[in-house]
Amino acid sequence: MVQTSGYCASFGPSTNQDLIKIPPAGAEQLATQLSEVELVFERKVGENEHLFGSVTSGDIAHQLEAKGFTIDRRKIALDDPLKTIGEYHVPVKLHREVTSHVKVTVKGDQPEAEEVATAATT
């Protein structure tokens, strides 16, 4: 990240949060803590276990913040939003050398949808 007169070259206007750098040792400690975190999202589900809406990196960052971890949503390496119920291991890039994974479980808010998903995975 290149800081030039209040502008972060890689992301646009800079903020103090953009300038905070985690040293590799601190990133490894944070990675250990994050690997133990499990996030659960409940969404409305339609046929074939597809969600109405999705779970995005912003949703994951918001729940991590509620658990005491301040992680920028851009550090959450989610290629596409999660659109089906299930269990996922989402990578979080804490440092260029350190990546952790957060367990994310997406459940349907309808009891029938969870039973169908459980039966399908076993």
N, C-alpha and C positions, 0 to 999 in steps of 0.2 A: 504494500500500500504506500503510495507516494503522497506526502502531504505538501501541498503548495498553496500558500496564502488562503487558508480556510476552505480548501477544496480537496476532496479525496479523489485522486485521479481514477481510481477503479470503480467508485460507486456514486460520484456526484458530490453535492455539498456535504462537508464533513460535520460530524457531531463528536462530542467527547467520547461517546461509546465506540465510534469507529477507531479512535486513537488508542484505546486500551489494548495493550498487547499482553498475552499470557505467555510467560516463559515456558519452555518445554517441560521443565519439572512440574510446574503448576498445572500444565495441561494434562500431564500423565495422571496426576492426583485427581483432577476433575474427571478424567476419562474413567477412572476406577469407580468414582461415585456415580457417574451417569450410567455405567453398565449395570448397576443394581436397580435403576429406576424402571418402573413399569407404568405406562400411561394407558388409560382406558377411555375410549370414546364411544358414546351411544348415539346412533343416528337412525333415522327412519329408513326402513329397508323395503324395497319392492321385490318383484319376482327375481329369481336366480341370484339372490344374495347381493344385488346391486343397490347401492345407497342412493337416496335422494339427496344429492349434494356430495360432498367429499370431505376428507380430512387432509388439510394442507400443512405445509411447513409452518405457517403462521399459527395454526391451531396447536401444533406440537410445541412451538416456542412459548405460547401463552400458558399451556399446562405445565411446562417446565418451570416457567416463572412462578406459577402458583406453588410449586414445590420447592422454591428457593434457588433455582438455577437461572441466571440471566444469560440466555443464549440468543444471539441474533438469528432470526429466521433464515438468513442467507447461509448460515453455517450448517443448517440441516440439509443434508444431501438427499432430498427426496426428488427423484426424477419426475414423477407424475404424482398428482394427488391420489390418495388411497380411496378407491371407489367400491370396494367389496369388503364384506365382513371377513375377519380373520385375524391372524397374528403376524406381525411384521417386526423386523429388526432394522431400524432406520439409522443410517450412519450420520454422525455429527462430527464435523471437521473442526477440531479445537485449535489445531496448530498445523502447519504444513507437514509436520512429521507425526502428528498424533490425531487419530480418529477413534471415536468411541461409537458404541451402538446403543440405542434406546429401544426397549421392547414396547411396541405399540399394539394394543389390542382394540380392534374395531368390532363393536357388538351392535346388533339390531335392537331397537327399542321394543320390538314386538316379541313376546316369548316364543311364538311359533318359529320366527326367523332364526333364533338362537338354536332351537332344537334341530331344525333342518341343517344348519351349518355344522353343528356338532356331529350329527349323523353322517354328513357328507365327508368330514375329515377323518372319521374313524373307520 
